[in-house]
Amino acid sequence: MTHPLLRALTRIIGPSVAALILLVLLPGCRAEPPPSYIRLEGAAPTLTDAPTSQALLVVFWASWCPPCREETPGLLELAEKPPEGLRVIVFSHDAHLQAVEAFLGGPPAPELHLRLDEGHAVARSFGVDTLPASILVVNGRLVARFSGPRDWNSQAMRRLLEKLSREHPSRAPAPAH
């Protein structure tokens, strides 16, 4: 069933022009850029041997992935000098650590806390199916999902990570009476 406005416009100005006008005018039909992040809520999957921190940026990445390679310099800078209370942990979809080392020109920086995600088990537990993808976890809670490459070391991204981390302070247990 066609929209009544589309039928009227089609009779007056033709089908191609009418469809184009509706794409611009009707709400919900406009192509807009995706949000910079998607808010998440709920408990995060447990990560063994994760760095101790109030906030973790969990990054899913691979050395063979062009967008992942694009974001690597900023990700390294963020990991080496993170905002207070934030640590980065990278799960690589590479089959062998040698591929990562070849791309990075040596062993991964310790600040990346890089691990191979064998069988993509961790990615599946976080609902990740495309690379790169990053999830901000604050105090064990899912907070935000970033899809696609990012300029992780930009001032805007650092401010956003700090803001999102502060919005979810640790929840101290209630005092016992």
Backbone as a printed PyTorch tensor [residue, N CA C, xyz], in Angstrom:
tensor([[[  0.8520,  -1.1780,   0.0000],
         [  0.0000,   0.0000,   0.0000],
         [  0.8920,   1.2340,   0.0000]],

        [[  0.6320,   2.1660,  -0.8940],
         [  1.4590,   3.3610,  -0.9770],
         [  0.8810,   4.4650,  -0.1080]],

        [[  1.7240,   5.3590,   0.2780],
         [  1.3690,   6.5020,   1.1030],
         [  0.4840,   7.4410,   0.2770]],

        [[ -0.5950,   8.0220,   0.8510],
         [ -1.4930,   8.9030,   0.0870],
         [ -0.7540,  10.1030,  -0.5180]],

        [[  0.1970,  10.6370,   0.1950],
         [  0.9400,  11.7790,  -0.3160],
         [  1.7580,  11.3760,  -1.5360]],

        [[  2.3180,  10.1650,  -1.5120],
         [  3.0870,   9.6700,  -2.6520],
         [  2.1820,   9.5120,  -3.8720]],

        [[  0.9780,   8.9950,  -3.6900],
         [  0.0520,   8.8410,  -4.8270],
         [ -0.2760,  10.1960,  -5.4470]],

        [[ -0.5540,  11.1920,  -4.6100],
         [ -0.9050,  12.5260,  -5.1250],
         [  0.2770,  13.1610,  -5.8400]],

        [[  1.4460,  13.1040,  -5.2270],
         [  2.6320,  13.6910,  -5.8570],
         [  2.9840,  12.9860,  -7.1590]],

        [[  2.7930,  11.6740,  -7.1950],
         [  3.1130,  10.9100,  -8.3980],
         [  2.2530,  11.3700,  -9.5730]],

        [[  0.9680,  11.6140,  -9.3270],
         [  0.0680,  12.0900, -10.3880],
         [  0.5010,  13.4580, -10.8920]],

        [[  1.0100,  14.3130,  -9.9960],
         [  1.3420,  15.6900, -10.3750],
         [  2.7230,  15.7980, -11.0100]],

        [[  3.7510,  15.2100, -10.3890],
         [  5.1230,  15.4490, -10.8510],
         [  5.8680,  14.2030, -11.3240]],

        [[  5.2640,  13.0700, -11.2660],
         [  5.9100,  11.8490, -11.7310],
         [  6.4710,  11.0410, -10.5810]],

        [[  6.6350,   9.7320, -10.7860],
         [  7.0280,   8.8510,  -9.6790],
         [  8.4410,   9.0680,  -9.1540]],

        [[  9.4030,   9.3170,  -9.9920],
         [ 10.7870,   9.4590,  -9.5200],
         [ 10.9590,  10.6960,  -8.6590]],

        [[ 10.4440,  11.8180,  -9.1220],
         [ 10.5760,  13.0650,  -8.3690],
         [  9.7690,  12.9920,  -7.0730]],

        [[  8.6030,  12.3760,  -7.1080],
         [  7.7720,  12.2510,  -5.9090],
         [  8.4860,  11.4210,  -4.8400]],

        [[  9.0920,  10.3140,  -5.2480],
         [  9.8080,   9.4790,  -4.2850],
         [ 10.9750,  10.2310,  -3.6690]],

        [[ 11.6870,  10.9930,  -4.4730],
         [ 12.8240,  11.7720,  -3.9750],
         [ 12.3740,  12.8210,  -2.9660]],

        [[ 11.2940,  13.5070,  -3.2570],
         [ 10.7670,  14.5290,  -2.3330],
         [ 10.3540,  13.8870,  -1.0210]],

        [[  9.6760,  12.7420,  -1.0900],
         [  9.2540,  12.0750,   0.1440],
         [ 10.4340,  11.6220,   0.9860]],

        [[ 11.4980,  11.1680,   0.3540],
         [ 12.6770,  10.7580,   1.1080],
         [ 13.2480,  11.9010,   1.9190]],

        [[ 13.1350,  13.1040,   1.3980],
         [ 13.6670,  14.2720,   2.0850],
         [ 12.7030,  14.7820,   3.1470]],

        [[ 11.4010,  14.7120,   2.8790],
         [ 10.4230,  15.3490,   3.7510],
         [  9.8490,  14.4720,   4.8610]],

        [[  9.6290,  13.2110,   4.6010],
         [  8.9600,  12.3720,   5.5850],
         [  9.9030,  11.9730,   6.7210]],

        [[  9.4430,  12.0760,   7.9710],
         [ 10.2780,  11.6440,   9.0880],
         [ 10.5230,  10.1420,   9.0010]],

        [[ 11.7240,   9.7380,   9.4090],
         [ 12.0640,   8.3300,   9.3910],
         [ 12.6180,   7.8590,   8.0640]],

        [[ 12.5090,   8.6600,   7.0310],
         [ 13.0060,   8.2610,   5.7160],
         [ 14.3530,   8.8900,   5.4090]],

        [[ 14.7740,   9.8280,   6.1850],
         [ 16.0190,  10.5330,   5.9190],
         [ 17.2050,   9.6650,   6.3200]],

        [[ 18.1570,   9.5960,   5.4450],
         [ 19.3810,   8.8460,   5.7570],
         [ 20.2780,   9.7410,   6.6040]],

        [[ 20.4750,   9.3560,   7.8420],
         [ 21.3150,  10.1330,   8.7560],
         [ 22.5120,   9.2950,   9.1550]],

        [[ 23.6090,   9.9610,   9.4960],
         [ 24.7750,   9.1830,   9.9250],
         [ 24.4490,   8.4210,  11.2010]],

        [[ 25.0700,   7.2620,  11.3880],
         [ 24.8090,   6.4900,  12.6010],
         [ 25.3080,   7.2460,  13.8280]],

        [[ 24.7600,   6.9370,  14.9930],
         [ 25.2230,   7.6100,  16.2050],
         [ 26.6830,   7.2720,  16.4700]],

        [[ 27.3400,   8.1520,  17.2240],
         [ 28.7470,   7.9310,  17.5220],
         [ 28.9390,   6.7120,  18.4230]],

        [[ 27.9140,   6.3740,  19.1670],
         [ 27.9460,   5.1770,  20.0040],
         [ 26.5150,   4.8020,  20.3360]],

        [[ 26.3460,   3.5870,  20.7880],
         [ 25.0380,   3.1200,  21.2190],
         [ 25.1300,   2.8300,  22.7070]],

        [[ 24.1950,   3.3510,  23.4510],
         [ 24.1800,   3.0940,  24.8960],
         [ 23.7920,   1.6470,  25.1560]],

        [[ 24.4310,   1.0720,  26.1490],
         [ 24.1510,  -0.2930,  26.5580],
         [ 23.8070,  -0.3000,  28.0310]],

        [[ 23.1480,  -1.3540,  28.4440],
         [ 22.8390,  -1.4910,  29.8530],
         [ 22.8200,  -2.9620,  30.2090]],

        [[ 23.3420,  -3.2850,  31.3500],
         [ 23.3490,  -4.6690,  31.8040],
         [ 24.7290,  -5.0720,  32.2780]],

        [[ 24.7810,  -6.2460,  32.8530],
         [ 26.0520,  -6.7560,  33.3580],
         [ 26.9300,  -7.1850,  32.1940]],

        [[ 28.2110,  -6.8810,  32.3010],
         [ 29.1650,  -7.2710,  31.2700],
         [ 29.5870,  -8.7180,  31.4920]],

        [[ 29.9040,  -9.4240,  30.4090],
         [ 30.4740, -10.7600,  30.5750],
         [ 31.7660, -10.6680,  31.3870]],

        [[ 32.0660, -11.6950,  32.1350],
         [ 33.2720, -11.7190,  32.9510],
         [ 34.4930, -11.9450,  32.0710]],

        [[ 35.5130, -11.1410,  32.2890],
         [ 36.7690, -11.2720,  31.5570],
         [ 37.8330, -11.7700,  32.5200]],

        [[ 38.4180, -12.9100,  32.2020],
         [ 39.4810, -13.4280,  33.0550],
         [ 40.7590, -12.6490,  32.7790]],

        [[ 41.5200, -12.4030,  33.8010],
         [ 42.8060, -11.7090,  33.7040],
         [ 42.6940, -10.3080,  33.1110]],

        [[ 41.5630,  -9.6550,  33.2830],
         [ 41.4170,  -8.2780,  32.7980],
         [ 42.1560,  -7.3440,  33.7440]],

        [[ 42.6970,  -6.2470,  33.2050],
         [ 43.3510,  -5.2890,  34.1010],
         [ 42.3380,  -4.7200,  35.0920]],

        [[ 42.8100,  -4.4740,  36.2940],
         [ 41.9370,  -3.8950,  37.3090],
         [ 41.7430,  -2.4240,  37.0010]],

        [[ 40.4940,  -2.0250,  36.8680],
         [ 40.1980,  -0.6400,  36.5390],
         [ 38.7100,  -0.3850,  36.7050]],

        [[ 38.3710,   0.8720,  36.9660],
         [ 36.9660,   1.2590,  37.0560],
         [ 36.2990,   1.0940,  35.6960]],

        [[ 37.0110,   1.4740,  34.6330],
         [ 36.4590,   1.4170,  33.2840],
         [ 37.4060,   0.6590,  32.3630]],

        [[ 36.8240,  -0.2020,  31.5400],
         [ 37.5900,  -0.9590,  30.5450],
         [ 37.0200,  -0.6640,  29.1600]],

        [[ 37.8950,  -0.3430,  28.2290],
         [ 37.4970,  -0.2570,  26.8400],
         [ 37.9150,  -1.5880,  26.2220]],

        [[ 36.9300,  -2.4290,  25.9280],
         [ 37.1680,  -3.7580,  25.3890],
         [ 37.0740,  -3.6480,  23.8670]],

        [[ 38.2070,  -3.8480,  23.1970],
         [ 38.2970,  -3.6310,  21.7530],
         [ 38.4360,  -4.9760,  21.0410]],

        [[ 37.6220,  -5.1760,  20.0080],
         [ 37.6990,  -6.3650,  19.1720],
         [ 38.2840,  -5.9300,  17.8410]],

        [[ 39.3740,  -6.5760,  17.4240],
         [ 40.2660,  -6.0400,  16.4070],
         [ 40.9760,  -7.1820,  15.6960]],

        [[ 41.5720,  -6.9080,  14.5310],
         [ 42.4250,  -7.8850,  13.8460],
         [ 43.4350,  -7.1370,  12.9880]],

        [[ 44.6220,  -7.7020,  12.8760],
         [ 45.6690,  -7.0390,  12.0930],
         [ 45.3550,  -7.0480,  10.6020]],

        [[ 44.5280,  -7.9590,  10.1350],
         [ 44.1880,  -8.0640,   8.7170],
         [ 42.9820,  -7.2040,   8.3300]],

        [[ 42.3850,  -6.5230,   9.2880],
         [ 41.1710,  -5.7260,   9.0800],
         [ 41.5690,  -4.2750,   8.7790]],

        [[ 41.3340,  -3.7670,   7.5410],
         [ 41.7580,  -2.3940,   7.2070],
         [ 41.2380,  -1.3100,   8.1680]],

        [[ 39.9440,  -1.3000,   8.5660],
         [ 39.5220,  -0.2620,   9.5220],
         [ 40.2020,  -0.3950,  10.8850]],

        [[ 40.5030,  -1.6320,  11.2820],
         [ 41.2130,  -1.8430,  12.5540],
         [ 42.6130,  -1.2580,  12.4580]],

        [[ 43.2620,  -1.4990,  11.3440],
         [ 44.6100,  -0.9770,  11.1320],
         [ 44.5970,   0.5490,  11.1640]],

        [[ 43.5320,   1.1290,  10.6190],
         [ 43.3820,   2.5880,  10.5740],
         [ 43.3190,   3.1880,  11.9750]],

        [[ 42.6170,   2.5180,  12.8910],
         [ 42.4480,   3.0870,  14.2310],
         [ 43.5860,   2.7460,  15.1940]],

        [[ 44.5060,   1.8860,  14.7830],
         [ 45.5620,   1.4110,  15.6780],
         [ 46.4310,   2.5090,  16.2820]],

        [[ 46.9280,   3.4910,  15.5160],
         [ 47.7800,   4.5120,  16.1620],
         [ 47.0790,   5.2450,  17.3070]],

        [[ 45.8410,   5.6520,  17.1100],
         [ 45.1130,   6.3400,  18.1730],
         [ 44.8010,   5.4310,  19.3420]],

        [[ 44.5280,   4.1650,  19.0560],
         [ 44.2560,   3.1970,  20.1100],
         [ 45.4990,   2.9800,  20.9700]],

        [[ 46.6480,   2.8890,  20.3280],
         [ 47.9080,   2.7500,  21.0720],
         [ 48.1510,   3.9610,  21.9750]],

        [[ 47.9240,   5.1570,  21.4350],
         [ 48.1220,   6.3690,  22.2380],
         [ 47.1570,   6.4150,  23.4160]],

        [[ 45.9060,   6.0390,  23.1850],
         [ 44.9250,   6.0180,  24.2710],
         [ 45.3430,   5.0150,  25.3360]],

        [[ 45.7800,   3.8320,  24.9140],
         [ 46.1840,   2.7950,  25.8670],
         [ 47.4010,   3.2210,  26.6820]],

        [[ 48.3450,   3.9190,  26.0340],
         [ 49.5550,   4.3430,  26.7330],
         [ 49.3040,   5.4980,  27.6940]],

        [[ 48.3540,   6.3760,  27.3610],
         [ 48.0260,   7.5190,  28.2270],
         [ 46.5170,   7.6530,  28.3310]],

        [[ 45.8840,   6.7120,  29.0520],
         [ 44.4180,   6.7270,  29.1330],
         [ 43.9080,   7.7830,  30.1080]],

        [[ 42.6370,   8.1760,  29.9610],
         [ 42.0210,   9.0160,  30.9820],
         [ 42.0390,   8.2610,  32.3220]],

        [[ 41.9980,   9.0010,  33.3950],
         [ 42.0540,   8.3880,  34.7210],
         [ 40.9500,   7.3440,  34.8860]],

        [[ 41.3560,   6.1750,  35.3820],
         [ 40.3970,   5.1120,  35.6660],
         [ 40.0400,   4.2430,  34.4720]],

        [[ 40.6290,   4.4860,  33.2980],
         [ 40.3090,   3.7040,  32.1030],
         [ 41.5070,   2.8500,  31.6970]],

        [[ 41.2510,   1.6140,  31.3230],
         [ 42.2670,   0.7340,  30.7600],
         [ 41.7080,   0.1410,  29.4740]],

        [[ 42.6030,  -0.2080,  28.5680],
         [ 42.2250,  -0.8020,  27.2890],
         [ 42.5900,  -2.2790,  27.3150]],

        [[ 41.7160,  -3.1100,  26.7680],
         [ 42.0080,  -4.5260,  26.5820],
         [ 41.5670,  -4.8880,  25.1650]],

        [[ 42.4870,  -5.4650,  24.3920],
         [ 42.2250,  -5.7630,  22.9870],
         [ 42.1410,  -7.2720,  22.7950]],

        [[ 41.0780,  -7.7080,  22.1230],
         [ 40.9160,  -9.1020,  21.7450],
         [ 41.0740,  -9.1770,  20.2380]],

        [[ 42.1330,  -9.8800,  19.8080],
         [ 42.4390,  -9.9810,  18.3870],
         [ 41.8020, -11.2210,  17.7790]],

        [[ 41.2450, -11.0430,  16.5810],
         [ 40.6990, -12.1610,  15.8230],
         [ 41.7770, -12.8650,  14.9930]],

        [[ 43.0210, -12.4400,  15.1200],
         [ 44.1100, -13.0960,  14.4010],
         [ 44.2810, -14.5190,  14.9240]],

        [[ 44.6840, -15.4150,  14.0350],
         [ 44.8920, -16.8070,  14.4200],
         [ 46.1870, -16.9970,  15.2010]],

        [[ 47.1830, -16.1500,  14.9230],
         [ 48.4890, -16.3050,  15.5630],
         [ 49.0320, -14.9490,  16.0070]],

        [[ 49.6850, -14.9410,  17.1410],
         [ 50.2840, -13.7190,  17.6660],
         [ 51.3380, -13.1620,  16.7170]],

        [[ 51.9850, -14.0190,  15.9310],
         [ 53.0110, -13.5640,  14.9940],
         [ 52.4300, -12.5750,  13.9850]],

        [[ 51.1830, -12.7520,  13.5710],
         [ 50.5550, -11.8280,  12.6180],
         [ 50.3900, -10.4460,  13.2530]],

        [[ 50.0100, -10.4180,  14.5140],
         [ 49.8690,  -9.1480,  15.2370],
         [ 51.2280,  -8.4780,  15.3740]],

        [[ 52.2310,  -9.2500,  15.7710],
         [ 53.5750,  -8.7050,  15.9480],
         [ 54.1450,  -8.1950,  14.6270]],

        [[ 53.8630,  -8.8930,  13.5330],
         [ 54.3390,  -8.4380,  12.2200],
         [ 53.7050,  -7.0900,  11.8720]],

        [[ 52.4170,  -6.9360,  12.1330],
         [ 51.7440,  -5.6670,  11.8490],
         [ 52.2610,  -4.5500,  12.7490]],

        [[ 52.4170,  -4.8310,  14.0240],
         [ 52.8340,  -3.8000,  14.9850],
         [ 54.3360,  -3.5320,  14.9390]],

        [[ 55.0830,  -4.3840,  14.2740],
         [ 56.5320,  -4.2140,  14.2210],
         [ 57.2150,  -4.6870,  15.4820]],

        [[ 56.6030,  -5.6110,  16.1790],
         [ 57.1590,  -6.1640,  17.4110],
         [ 56.0420,  -6.5830,  18.3380]],

        [[ 56.3860,  -6.9840,  19.5510],
         [ 55.3580,  -7.3970,  20.5140],
         [ 54.3790,  -6.2520,  20.7990]],

        [[ 53.1150,  -6.5860,  21.0580],
         [ 52.1360,  -5.5430,  21.3870],
         [ 52.5320,  -4.7940,  22.6570]],

        [[ 52.2170,  -3.5130,  22.6870],
         [ 52.4760,  -2.7160,  23.8880],
         [ 51.7320,  -3.3490,  25.0670]],

        [[ 52.3940,  -3.4560,  26.2170],
         [ 51.7330,  -4.0760,  27.3750],
         [ 50.4280,  -3.3740,  27.7470]],

        [[ 50.3380,  -2.0770,  27.4670],
         [ 49.1360,  -1.3050,  27.8190],
         [ 47.9130,  -1.7410,  27.0160]],

        [[ 48.1170,  -2.4670,  25.9200],
         [ 46.9800,  -2.9640,  25.1280],
         [ 46.3450,  -4.2020,  25.7650]],

        [[ 47.0750,  -4.8640,  26.6550],
         [ 46.5680,  -6.0920,  27.2770],
         [ 45.9890,  -7.0060,  26.2010]],

        [[ 46.7140,  -7.1460,  25.0810],
         [ 46.2340,  -7.8800,  23.9190],
         [ 46.1900,  -9.3810,  24.1620]],

        [[ 45.0840,  -9.9690,  23.6980],
         [ 44.8830, -11.4150,  23.7640],
         [ 44.3150, -11.8940,  22.4440]],

        [[ 44.6020, -13.1260,  22.0950],
         [ 43.9560, -13.7280,  20.9390],
         [ 42.5970, -14.2520,  21.3990]],

        [[ 41.5750, -13.9910,  20.6150],
         [ 40.2250, -14.4450,  20.9500],
         [ 39.9510, -15.7250,  20.1530]],

        [[ 40.5220, -16.8200,  20.6470],
         [ 40.4090, -18.1010,  19.9510],
         [ 38.9440, -18.5070,  19.8230]],

        [[ 38.5610, -18.8060,  18.5930],
         [ 37.1810, -19.1960,  18.3280],
         [ 36.1970, -18.0530,  18.4860]],

        [[ 36.6870, -16.8550,  18.7130],
         [ 35.8600, -15.6450,  18.8730],
         [ 34.8480, -15.7690,  20.0230]],

        [[ 35.2110, -16.5330,  21.0320],
         [ 34.3130, -16.7620,  22.1630],
         [ 34.0040, -15.4780,  22.9250]],

        [[ 35.0130, -14.6540,  23.1510],
         [ 34.7800, -13.4070,  23.8960],
         [ 33.9270, -12.4600,  23.0530]],

        [[ 34.2420, -12.3620,  21.7650],
         [ 33.4470, -11.5050,  20.8690],
         [ 31.9830, -11.9310,  20.8990]],

        [[ 31.7240, -13.2310,  20.8330],
         [ 30.3310, -13.7130,  20.8750],
         [ 29.6710, -13.3560,  22.2010]],

        [[ 30.4240, -13.4670,  23.2990],
         [ 29.8220, -13.1600,  24.6100],
         [ 29.4360, -11.6870,  24.7190]],

        [[ 30.1000, -10.8240,  23.9450],
         [ 29.7710,  -9.3960,  23.9270],
         [ 28.8310,  -9.0380,  22.7730]],

        [[ 28.4420, -10.0210,  21.9680],
         [ 27.5340,  -9.7550,  20.8500],
         [ 28.2070,  -9.0740,  19.6730]],

        [[ 29.5090,  -9.2570,  19.5220],
         [ 30.2590,  -8.6060,  18.4530],
         [ 30.3140,  -9.5300,  17.2420]],

        [[ 29.9360,  -8.9850,  16.0700],
         [ 30.0060,  -9.7800,  14.8570],
         [ 30.7180,  -9.0720,  13.7130]],

        [[ 31.1560,  -7.8350,  13.9170],
         [ 31.9360,  -7.1170,  12.9130],
         [ 33.0980,  -6.4140,  13.6000]],

        [[ 34.1450,  -6.1720,  12.8320],
         [ 35.3440,  -5.5140,  13.3580],
         [ 35.5600,  -4.1850,  12.6630]],

        [[ 36.1540,  -3.2200,  13.3160],
         [ 36.4110,  -3.1940,  14.7500],
         [ 35.1360,  -2.8540,  15.5150]],

        [[ 35.0840,  -3.3100,  16.7220],
         [ 33.9880,  -2.9860,  17.6300],
         [ 34.5890,  -2.8250,  19.0150]],

        [[ 34.0650,  -1.8830,  19.7680],
         [ 34.5830,  -1.6260,  21.1110],
         [ 33.4200,  -1.4350,  22.0630]],

        [[ 33.5880,  -1.9610,  23.2590],
         [ 32.5500,  -1.8800,  24.2910],
         [ 33.1740,  -1.2300,  25.5220]],

        [[ 32.5060,  -0.2060,  26.0360],
         [ 32.9560,   0.4160,  27.2810],
         [ 32.2280,  -0.2660,  28.4350]],

        [[ 33.0240,  -0.7780,  29.3720],
         [ 32.4940,  -1.4380,  30.5630],
         [ 32.9460,  -0.6110,  31.7560]],

        [[ 31.9910,  -0.2020,  32.5850],
         [ 32.3140,   0.5850,  33.7740],
         [ 31.7650,  -0.1550,  34.9870]],

        [[ 32.6650,  -0.4740,  35.8990],
         [ 32.2930,  -1.1780,  37.1310],
         [ 31.4600,  -2.4250,  36.8400]],

        [[ 31.8870,  -3.1800,  35.8310],
         [ 31.2180,  -4.4300,  35.5110],
         [ 29.9130,  -4.2910,  34.7550]],

        [[ 29.5770,  -3.0680,  34.3450],
         [ 28.3200,  -2.8250,  33.6220],
         [ 28.6240,  -2.3830,  32.1980]],

        [[ 27.8470,  -2.8790,  31.2440],
         [ 27.9470,  -2.4280,  29.8570],
         [ 27.4380,  -1.0070,  29.7710]],

        [[ 28.1870,  -0.1310,  29.1180],
         [ 27.8070,   1.2770,  29.0460],
         [ 27.5990,   1.7410,  27.6070]],

        [[ 28.5420,   1.4370,  26.7130],
         [ 28.4420,   1.9420,  25.3460],
         [ 29.1370,   1.0050,  24.3750]],

        [[ 28.6210,   1.0100,  23.1460],
         [ 29.2160,   0.2250,  22.0550],
         [ 29.6100,   1.1740,  20.9390]],

        [[ 30.8390,   1.0350,  20.4710],
         [ 31.3690,   1.8330,  19.3700],
         [ 31.6360,   0.8790,  18.2160]],

        [[ 30.9750,   1.0790,  17.0890],
         [ 31.1930,   0.2310,  15.9190],
         [ 32.0000,   0.9950,  14.8910]],

        [[ 32.9150,   0.3040,  14.2550],
         [ 33.7430,   0.9420,  13.2420],
         [ 34.9620,   1.6050,  13.8450]],

        [[ 35.8650,   2.0680,  12.9760],
         [ 37.1000,   2.6870,  13.4640],
         [ 36.8360,   4.0310,  14.1200]],

        [[ 37.6510,   4.3540,  15.0920],
         [ 37.5370,   5.6120,  15.8480],
         [ 38.8890,   6.2830,  15.9470]],

        [[ 38.8600,   7.5830,  16.1680],
         [ 40.0800,   8.3090,  16.5030],
         [ 40.1330,   8.3250,  18.0270]],

        [[ 40.6000,   7.2200,  18.5970],
         [ 40.5560,   7.0220,  20.0460],
         [ 41.3290,   8.0660,  20.8310]],

        [[ 42.3300,   8.6790,  20.2520],
         [ 43.1400,   9.6310,  21.0040],
         [ 42.6970,  11.0780,  20.7960]],

        [[ 41.6190,  11.2880,  20.0760],
         [ 41.1540,  12.6660,  19.8770],
         [ 40.6250,  13.2280,  21.1970]],

        [[ 40.6640,  14.5450,  21.3200],
         [ 40.1510,  15.1850,  22.5400],
         [ 38.6700,  14.8740,  22.7320]],

        [[ 37.9050,  14.8860,  21.6310],
         [ 36.4680,  14.6220,  21.7300],
         [ 36.2110,  13.2050,  22.2520]],

        [[ 36.9520,  12.2240,  21.7390],
         [ 36.7500,  10.8440,  22.1860],
         [ 37.1840,  10.6780,  23.6270]],

        [[ 38.2880,  11.2880,  24.0010],
         [ 38.7310,  11.2110,  25.4000],
         [ 37.6790,  11.8180,  26.3360]],

        [[ 37.1320,  12.9750,  25.9510],
         [ 36.0880,  13.6060,  26.7800],
         [ 34.8630,  12.7000,  26.8870]],

        [[ 34.4710,  12.0820,  25.7700],
         [ 33.3070,  11.2010,  25.7870],
         [ 33.5550,   9.9970,  26.6990]],

        [[ 34.7090,   9.3780,  26.5980],
         [ 35.0250,   8.2280,  27.4530],
         [ 35.0240,   8.6300,  28.9280]],

        [[ 35.5940,   9.7990,  29.2350],
         [ 35.5910,  10.2880,  30.6230],
         [ 34.1650,  10.5260,  31.1060]],

        [[ 33.3480,  11.1470,  30.2700],
         [ 31.9510,  11.4420,  30.6350],
         [ 31.1700,  10.1510,  30.8820]],

        [[ 31.2790,   9.2020,  29.9570],
         [ 30.5510,   7.9450,  30.1070],
         [ 31.0370,   7.1690,  31.3340]],

        [[ 32.3070,   7.2440,  31.6380],
         [ 32.8490,   6.5490,  32.8110],
         [ 32.3410,   7.1720,  34.1030]],

        [[ 32.2010,   8.4990,  34.1190],
         [ 31.7160,   9.1950,  35.3280],
         [ 30.2190,   8.9890,  35.5420]],

        [[ 29.4670,   8.7880,  34.4760],
         [ 28.0230,   8.6090,  34.6070],
         [ 27.6610,   7.3240,  35.3320]],

        [[ 28.6070,   6.4070,  35.4350],
         [ 28.3460,   5.1110,  36.0380],
         [ 29.3240,   4.8630,  37.1770]],

        [[ 29.1620,   5.6420,  38.2900],
         [ 30.0880,   5.4570,  39.3970],
         [ 29.9140,   4.0670,  40.0130]],

        [[ 30.9340,   3.6760,  40.7550],
         [ 30.8460,   2.3540,  41.3880],
         [ 29.6750,   2.3430,  42.3540]],

        [[ 29.0590,   1.2150,  42.3970],
         [ 27.9090,   1.0670,  43.2890],
         [ 28.3790,   0.3390,  44.5430]],

        [[ 28.6010,   1.1190,  45.5690],
         [ 29.0430,   0.5290,  46.8300],
         [ 27.8810,  -0.2340,  47.4470]],

        [[ 28.1510,  -1.3460,  48.0790],
         [ 27.0680,  -2.0800,  48.7240],
         [ 26.4380,  -1.2450,  49.8220]],

        [[ 25.1620,  -1.4320,  49.9920],
         [ 24.4430,  -0.7020,  51.0300],
         [ 24.9300,  -1.1630,  52.3950]],

        [[ 25.0610,  -0.2340,  53.3610],
         [ 25.5330,  -0.6280,  54.6860],
         [ 24.5310,  -1.5860,  55.3610]],

        [[ 25.0600,  -2.5640,  56.0480],
         [ 24.2030,  -3.5200,  56.7560],
         [ 23.7340,  -2.9060,  58.0600]],

        [[ 22.5080,  -3.1780,  58.3900],
         [ 21.9380,  -2.6640,  59.6520],
         [ 21.7520,  -3.7700,  60.6410]]])
